[in-house]
Amino acid sequence: MRLTFRSLLLASLCASPAWSQQAPVFNRVATIEAVRMLPADRDRAGRSIAEIVTASADGQTLIYVDGGQHALGFVDIADPAAPRPAGFLPLGGDPTSVASRGAHAYAVLDTSPSKVAPSGQVVVVDIAARRITQRCELGGQPDATAISRDGRTLAIVIENERDEQRDRGRIPQLPPGNLTLVPITDAGLDCEALRRVDLTGLAAVAPSDPEPEFVDINSRGEAVVTLQENNHIAIVNLAEGRVVAHFSAGTVDLDQVDGRRDNLIRPTQRLEGLVREPDAVRWLDDERFVTANEGDMVTGSRGFTIFRRDGSVEWDSGHLLDHLAIRLGHYPEARSAARGNEPEGVEVATFGDRRLIFVGSERASLISVWQDRGPGQAPVFLQALPSGVAPEGLLAIPARNLLVVAGEGDNAEIGLRSTLTLYRLGEGPAAYPTLVSDNGPEGTPIPWGALSGLAADRSRPGQLFAVTDSAYAEAQILAIDATATPARITRSLTVTRNGAPAANLDIEGIAQRADGSFWLASEGNPERAQNRTANLLLRVSPGGAIEEEIALPEALAATASRFGFEGVTVTGEGAEEAVWIAVQRPWQGAPADHAMILRYQPASRAWGVLHLPLQRSAAGWMGLSEITAVGPDRFVVIERNNQWGEAAIKRLVLVSTAGLTPAAPGAAQVPVVTRRLLRDMVPDLAAARGVVQEKLEGFAIDAAGNAFAVTDNDGVQGTAGETQFLRLGRLPLE
């Protein structure tokens, strides 16, 4: 039966029916950064992290824990498409979780002075008044919390987490954790009646140190508790305060996965005996629950599992989440030797007549949505949603057709902040993904990411080419069918040198020649202390083989910085062919705020230089990221800064070289091109209702005159992995 389930799901994902769903589907309607909730006296350059989120009883207010600020944040979502800051409450400890019922929220805090002396509290918060009304000592360090369906018991996981710096993080490390039960009253909590459920002696890994992680409660008053580092699961009867069942979470064998960290996505390996080590857990009904198998001390299994109450496995996702991440360009190759997409969060809720499962992949920053079809049947994959960096807490609000995801990744230095993302269930089609890959010759999804340049097929409307940059060890030329929705990557070519994959390339631009071959621009980095690379113009065959490597003349190469070749385009044919290259930022000797456009003439091997004045940016630097010819002396360039979100500047600029003769390299006087704004791209990027992307890197106009643009997701390194493939239609180029 499990083979049949897997076969059905593989067929489902390959056929991608969810991409074309009309209704009902979830679409992202808003994203708000946690830092926006900070009061004026807080340093916005400090860490502000949305981790676990709950909602008020009416679903109008979100309440989330901010571990960076040791506080609760409140968000008004009366209009889900326009969330607003609605309060901030310092807690006096590091909050690890929050749950709510009625007029109150219950936040658990880590107040431990050290790992060997764990302590914690639970605080009762009046939601309307935004104030703490009660505080109870827990006697240990809490992690997760949940409220029983009858509203009478607050269950708190006391983890007493291990010190990862001590003995390489091995367990046991005492004191042991437990499940703490606190009665809920009309006034708050009855702290004097607190009970502790002993979880020691259950697991085989470290029976004296259970390390409980997450808890959920079914309608029968039974709590399911994951003991993550022990790869164990316990079921606790709340009324009796005792463990009534427990079992190992078991292991998984996976085929067609990438188990090597080598800057290549190659799902060709078999990994055996992967320990699940589940993190989040949710009941599907009173007899079944689902776990997100993140892994911690050992491997994790890269998927999620539906267990029966007796510990038997009803279904396991196997490699499907990794394959989904690869197909959508979200696969975190840097985590291949560890836990792949790393599922951490899970939520279960009923929308209409459908019982849905939401799985948050922390390292892929992707939420997959599945429909539970009941006991004995495989869940059905419905769709995938982009999230903020590192999704942690997932909250469904079925009464309002909403899903909320807290992304804990927070990088103030580059302006990519922790977020709360809202999705609404409604009429389709699904807005994401905008680009997916077909299966390759091996029957697995074509790997892709870090799209750094875009070009049109000169003869076929709707057909494009993209290239990948140095996020991956081998550069790829990808064929894109933009007539499909979402656009489809149909083929991948490896750029080769002397028959082997070409090393030390950072391909940032591509242009097709009249004979079907390509020009590629590879960005160099002469500033590296070791492994310096040069800016190169590459002539490449239609099959991806490098036929010629063209270096800069010394007069230019000597002035180069690490911000080099960023786009390439071509005008003319034969003896009249000219190759034009956009250089990202000013090099030595150039006027301030002037980037270069270089011309190379293959027939004479002559180089020429033009200057392009850059607009100034209030934050970060400005530079070029693409160049596309739209006539013999007119070009569209991407001008952008290196900022995300509200500080982002992304533009298409129309450039004219009419009447100008490029200067020889090293010349004292360099002609300056004229420019005019063609399109502000920030509204296009903001229309996705996420954080405005930093790297708008590809632009092309196809054979029918339709314009396209694409973002670079940096190979899912420190970003959410989201790629926006934009259809811009016909632009006013005259």
N, C-alpha and C positions, 0 to 999 in steps of 0.2 A: 504493500500500500504506500509506503514512504517513497518508493521509486516512482510510483504513479504521480504522487503529489509533486515531487521534484520535476518530473518531466512536464507536467502541466504548467508549473511556475516558470520554468525555463522558456517554454513556448510563449507564455504570457509576456515575459520581459523582452524577449527578442522581437515579438510582434509589436510591442509597445502600444497596446490599445489605450493605455491611460493618457498618452500624449494627445490623443484626439478626442478625449471625452468632452462632451458638451455640457452635461449636468448630471448630478450635482458634483462640483469639485471645490476644493479649497484653493483660494488665491490669496496671496499676501496683500493686505490692505494698508498696513502701516508698520513703521519701525520707529522706535523711540530709544535714544541712548540713555543708559542709566545715569550718566553724568548730568543730564538735564534736570534730574530731580534734586540735585544738591542745592542747599541754601547758599546764599551769597557769601557766607563766611567760611565755606569749605573750599579747599584748593581743588580746582577742576583738573589740574595736572596730576593729581594723585589717583590711585586706583579706585574705581567705582565699578562694582561687579554685581550684575544681576545673576543669581544662581537658581534659587527655588522660588516659584511663584504660586500664589493662590488668589482667590477672588472673594469679594464680599458676597453675601447671600443673594443679592439682586443682580450680581454679575456686572455691576457698573464700575467697580473699583478693583484694580489689581493691587496686590500687596506682595512685595518680593523682598528677599533678604539680600542685603548688600554687604558681602563679606569684606570688601575693601574699606568700607566706611563704618563697619560695625553698627549697622542701622537697618531699619525697614524703610523701603520706599513705597510711595503710593502713587498710582496712576489713574486718572479719570478716563474711563473708556466708554462714557455715555455715547460718544460717537467713535466707534472702533477705528474709523479711518483717520481720526484726528485726536490721538491720545494726548493728554495734557498732564503735566506735573501736578500732583494733588497732595503732597505732604512728604515729610521726612522725619523719622523718629529715631534718634540715637538710643542704643540698647544697653550699652555698658558691657558688651562682650561680643565675641565673633559669632554671628548667627549662622547656623548650618541648615535650618529648615524652618518652614512655617506652614501652618494649616489653619483653616478658619471654619467657623460655624456660627450662624446667628449673628449677634452683634460683636463677637469677639474673634480675634486672631491669636494664635498660640505659637510663639516663636521660641525655638530652643537655641541656647547660646553655649559656646565653648568658652569657659573662663579659666582653663587650665594654666597653671604657672609653668608646667613642663609636661612632657609625655609620661613621666613616671609618677606624676601627681595629678591625674586628670580630674577635672571638675566641670560642672556645668549648671545651667539654670534653665527653667522655662518661665517665660513671662507672658502674662495675659494682657492683651492690648484691646482697648475700646476703639473699634475701627472708626466710628463717627467722630470721636473726640481726639483721635490720634494721640492717645496717652496710655502709659502702662498703669494697669490697675492692680497687678499682683505679680509677685516674683517668688518662685519656689526653687530650692536647691535640689539638685538631682544626684549628687554624689559621684558623678562621672561625666565623661565628655560625650555629648549627644551628637548624633548625625541626623537621621531622618525621623519624621513624626507623621502620624496619621490619626484620624478621628473615626471611631466606630460609627457604623451606619445609624445606630440609635442615638448617637450624640452623647453617650454617657461616659465614654472612656477615651482618654488621650494616650495613645501608645507611642513611646519614645524609644528609639534605638540608641542605647548607650554603647558606643563603639569602643571607647578607650583605645583609639587607633595607635598602631605601632609607630615607632620611630624608624623611619626608613634609613637614617644614618647609623643606626645601631645594629651591629652584626649583619650588615647588608640588608636590613629590613626583615630578617627571618623572624618567624613566630615559633614558639610563644614569647610574648612580651607582656608581662602582667602589670597591673591588675586586669582581670577579665571584664569584658563587657556583658550586657544583659539586655533584656527588654523590660522597660519600666512602664507601668500602667498607673495613670493618675485619673481618678474620678472627676468628671465634669459636673459642676452644679450650676444653678441659675446665676450664682454670684461669681463663678469663675472655676477654680480648681480646688479640690479638697486635698491639699498637699500632705496632710497628716495621714491620709488613707493610701498613700503611695505604696505600690507593690512592685517587687522585682522578680522577674521570671528568669531562673537560672538556665543558661544556655551552654554551660560547660559539659564536657563528657559526651558530646554528640558527634563531633567531626573526627575523622581519622587523622587529618593533617596536624592539627594542634588542639587536642580536646580541652586543654586547660585555658585556651585563649580563643574564644569564638569569633571575635572581630565582626559582630553583626553590622550590616550596612544599610538595609532598606526594609520598609514594612508597608504592608497594605492589608486591609481588613475586609472580609466578605460579609454577606448579609446574615450569616449564621454566627457572627461574632468570633470568627477565627482569623488570626493574624498570620500571614505568611511572611517569614523573615529570611533574608539572604545573609549568609555568613560568607562574605565574598572571598577573603583570603583562604578560607577553609574549603572553598568549593562545595558548600553544603547549604541546605535549605531546611528550615524548621517551620512547623505549623503549631500555633499556640492557641489554646482555648482561653479567651479573655476572661470569661466568667470564673473559670476554675484556676486561672493563672498558672497553667502548666503546659508543657510541650506534649502534644498528642500524636505527632508524627514528625519524622525527620529522615533525610536521605541525602546522599551525595548528588550534586548537580551533574556529575558524569563528565565524559569527554566526547569529542567529535573528531572525525577524520574528514579532511577537506581535500578536494581535488580542484585543479585549475585556479590556484591562488598564487599570489606573489609573496614569497617568503624571504626575499633578499632585499636589503637596502643597497641599491647600486645605481640609483638615479635612472632606472629603467622600469617601466611598468610591464611586467611579463607574467601574466597569470597562467603559469605552466607547471607549477609544482604541486606535489601532494604532501600535505602536512598531517601527521597522524598523532592521535592522542592529545589533541588540544583540550586543555582544561577550561571549562566554561567560565568559572569564577563570576557568577552573575552579580550585577549591581542592582539596578532598579527592578521591581517586580510589581505586577498588577494582576488582581483576580479578573478572569474573563467571566466567570460565573462561580457558583459555590463549589464546583468540582475541578475547575481548571484555572491555571494562572500562566502568565507569560513573563519571561525574564529577558533582560538585556544583558548579554554575556560579554561584558567589557573586558574582563581580565584585570589582574592587579599584580600579584606576586609572580605569576607565571605567564600564561599566554593569552587567555581569553579565546573565544571561538569565532569571533568576527560576525556573530549572528544573534538571532533571538530564538527562544525555544518556548513551545507550549507544553507545559507539564500537566499531568493529571494529579489529583490530590494525593494519590498513593505513591507519587514519585516517578511513575513511568512517563516516558517521553511520547507525547502524541504527535509532535511535529517539530522539526528544526530547520532553520532557514539555510543552513550550510553556507555556501559561498555567495549566495544571492545578493547580500548587501554589498560585498566587495565588488561584484560585477555591476551592480547598479551604480556605484560610485564611479567605476571606470567608464561606464557608458555615458555618464553625465559630466565627465571631466572633473569630478570631485575626489578622485582617489588620492590619498595622501601617501605618495611613494616613500617618503621619509619614514613612515611607520610600517613598512612592509616586513621588517624583521621583528616587529613587535606585535601589534594587534590590528593592523589594517585600518578599516574604517572606524573601529572601536565603538560599538554601540554601548551607550551608557544609560540613556533615559528611555522610559516607556510610559505610555498613557493609554488608558482604555476608556471608551465612552460610547454611548448609544446616541446616534444622530438619526432621527426618524426611525426607520425600521432596521437600520444597519448598526451592528456592533463593530466599532472600528478600533484598530490598534495603530498607535503612532510610535515609531521607533526613532530615537535621536542618535545619529552617528556622530560622536564627538569630534573625531579627527577629520571626518569628511564634511562636517557642518551641513548635514543633510537630514531631512526628516522624511522617512518613508511611511506611507499610509496603506494600511491593509484592512480588508474586511474579514472578520471572523465569521465562518459559516457554520459554527457549532461543532459539537463533539464528533470526532472521527473524520473531519473534513479539513483539507488544507485551506489556510487563509488565501484570499485573493489580493494580489497587489493592485492598488488603485492609482497611486501617483506619488511623486516625490516633490518636496518643497525645499527651497533654499532657506537657510537660517543664518543668524549671526554666527560669529566665530565660536566654536565649541559649545553647541547646545547642551544645556544641563537640565533645566527644569522644563517639563511639558505640562500644560494645563488645558484641558478641554472644558468649554462652557457650552454644552449642547443647547441650553435654553436660548442662547443667543447665536447659535451656529458659529461659534468661535473656537479657535485654537490659539493658544499663546505659548511662545517658546522663549525662554531666557537663555541668551548666549553669553557665557562667562568670559570669553576672550576679550581682553582689554589692553590696548597698547596706545597710551596717550602720546607717546613720542611720534608715531606716524599718524595719529588722529583716527585710528580704527578702534572704536570704543565698544564696550559691552552693551548689548541691546536687549530689548524686549520686542519681539516680532509678533504681529497679530495677523491671523488668516481667517477668512470668512468663507463658509460653505454657501455656494450659490450656483447660479447658472455659469456654464462653461463658455469658452474652452479654458483649459488650464493655461495660465500665462507662463509657467515654467515647467520643464526646461525650454530654452530657446534653441539649443543645439544638443544633439545626441549622436552617438556613433552606432553604426551597424556592426554586425559581427564580422570579424576578420576571417582569414582562411583557416585558422585553428578552431573556429567555432566559438570564440570568446570575443567580448566587445573590443573594438579598436581603441587602444589607449590614446588619450589626448589630454591636453591642458596647456597652460602657459602660451596661449596663441599670441604671437608677437607681430604678425604681419598678415596682410590680406591682399589678394590680387584676383582679378577676374580672368576667367577663360575668355580669350579674345574672340571666340566664334560662337560660344554656346550660352545663350541667356540663362541666368539663374545658376550658373556653375562657377564656383569660386575655388581658390586655393588659399590655404593658410599654412603658416610655419610655426614650429615650436622653438622656444629659446633654450638657453643653457640650464633651465630648471631640470632638464633631462640630459643624460649623457650622450644620446644620439638624437640628432636633429631630424625632424620629420616634415615632409610635405604632405598635407592633408587635402584631399578632394572633398568639397562641400557641395551638396545639392540644396540650394536655397529655394528651390521650387516647392520643397516639402515643408510642412509645419508640424513640429519644429524642424529646423534645418538639419540635414543628416550628413555626417561624415561617412563617406562611402568607401574610401580607399586611403591607405597610408603608404608613403614611400620613404625609406630611410636614405638620408644623404650619405653617399659613400665616397671614399677616396681610395683609389687603387683596389677596388673591389671589397673593401672593408668599411664598416661604419666610420664616418669621419669624426675624429676627436677634436676637442678644443675649439668648438664652434659655438657662437652665440647668435643664431640667425634671428634677425630683427626685421627683415623685409624680404619681399618676394615680388617679382614681376615676370609675366610670361612674354617670351619673345614671339616673333611672327612664325617661327618654325616649330613652336610648341615646347621648346626648351625654356630654361629659366635663368634669370639673374637673381642671385641671393646676396643680401648684405649681412655680413657677420660682424658684430660689434666687438672691438678689442678692448683690452684693459691694460694699457702700458704702465699704470700706476701700481700694479701688484708688486709686492716684494719678491714673490716667486711665481712661476708659471705665467709670466706676462704673455699676453696675446695681442695680435695686431688686428686692426680693422682690415677686412678683406672683402673684395667684390668677387663673387664666385659665378662662373658660367657653368650651368648644370644641365645635364641631358634630361629629356622627358622622363627618364626612368630614375633620376635622382643622382646620377654619377657626376662628380666634379670633373669638368673637362679643362677648366682653366682657373687659376687663382691669381688675382690681380691685387698687388699691394699698393699702398699710397706712395707717391713720390716722397723722398726724404724731407723736402721742404714742408710738406703737410704732416707727415708722420711725426716729425720732431715736436710739433705743437700739440699733439693729441692728448686728450684727457680720457678718463674712463667713461665719459659720456660721449660715445662715438656714433657709429652708423646706426640709424633707427628706421630707415625706410628706403626703398628703392623703386624706381619706375623707369619706363623706357619710352622714348619717342623715336619715330622714324624706323626705317628698315635698311638692311644692307649697308652700303657705304654711308648712308645718312643716319644710321642708328646712333642714338645718344642715350647714355644711362645717367640718371639723375639720382643722387643720394642725399637724404636728409641726415644732418648731423645733429644730435640731440641738444647739446648745450654749447656755449661759446668755448673755443679752444684758446690756447695761449696766443696773445697778439691780436685777437679779435676785439672789436669794440664791445664794451659792456652791453649785455642784453641783446647781442646779435648772434644768432645761430648761423650755420653755414649750409648752403645747398651746393653740392659738388656735381660737376658734369664730367663724365668720362666718355670719350669717343673711341670705340673699339678699332675703327679703321686706322686712326692715327696714333692711338694709345695716349692721347693728350688729355690732361686734366685741367679743369677750370674751376674757379671759385666765385660764388655769389654770397652776399650777406642778406639775412632776413631779420628785421628787427622784431624782437619778442615783446609782447605786452608784459607789464609787471604784475607780480602776484603779492598780495599782502602776507601770504603764508607760503613757505617753501620756495622751491625754484620753479621756473618756467622752462619748457623745452619743447622740442618736436618729437613726434612719435610715428609719423607716417608721411609718405608723399605719393601722390597719384596723379599722373598726367591726365589732363582733360582737354588737351590741344597741344600744338607744337611748342607753345610758349606760355601755357597756363597750367597750374598745378593746384591740387587741394592738399594741404598739409593738416595734420592734427597738431594743435598747440595745446599743451596741458601743463598743469602743475603737478606736484607729487603729493597731493592732499586728497583725503577722503571726505565724504559727507558735506557739511555746510561750507567748508573751506575750499571745496573742489572747483577748479576751473578747467573745463574741457571744451575745445572749440574746433570747428572746421574753418580753416582760413583759405581763401582763394588768393593765390599768388600769381603775379605776372612777371615774366622775364622779357617781355616784348621790348625790343630795341636795346637790350643789354648784351654785352659780350663778356662772358666770364673771364675773370682775371687769371693770369698764370699763378701757380702756387708760389707763395713768397712775395707776391707783388705788394707794393706799398698801398696802392689804391684798389679797393674792391667794390664793384658796383653793388648797389642795394636794391633789392626787388621791391615792387609795390605790393600791398596786401589789402584785403578787405575781409571783414567777417562774413562768412558764408552761413554758419549755423552755430548757435550756442547749444552744445550737446548735453549740458547739465539737465535740462528738462526731459530729454529723452532717457537719460540714465535714471533720473528720479521717478519716472513713470512706473518703474518696476516696484516702487514702494519699499525698497530696501535702502541701505546706505549707498550713496553715490560712489561708484567705483573709482579707484585711483587711476588705473591704467587703461585708458582708452588707447589701444595700440594699433588696430587694424582698420583700414578703410579701402573700399573698392567700389567701382561702378561697373556693372556687368554689361554684356553685349547689347542689352535692350535699354540701357541708360538708367537702370535702377541702382541706387546707392545702398551700400551696406557698411556697417561698422561692427567691431567686436572688441571686447575687453580681454585683458590678460589677467589670469587668476594666480600668477606666480607659482604655478605647480602646487597649489594648496599648501604653501609654506608660509604660515603666519597670517593667512587670509581665510575667508570662508569658502573659497573654491568656486564661487559663483562666476559664471560667464554669461554676459549679456550679448547676444547676437541681435543687432538692431537692423530693422528694415526701414530705410529712410525714403524710399520712393525716388522720384525725380527731383533734383535740386536745381535752384535757379542759378545756373552757371554763367548765364550771359550778362 
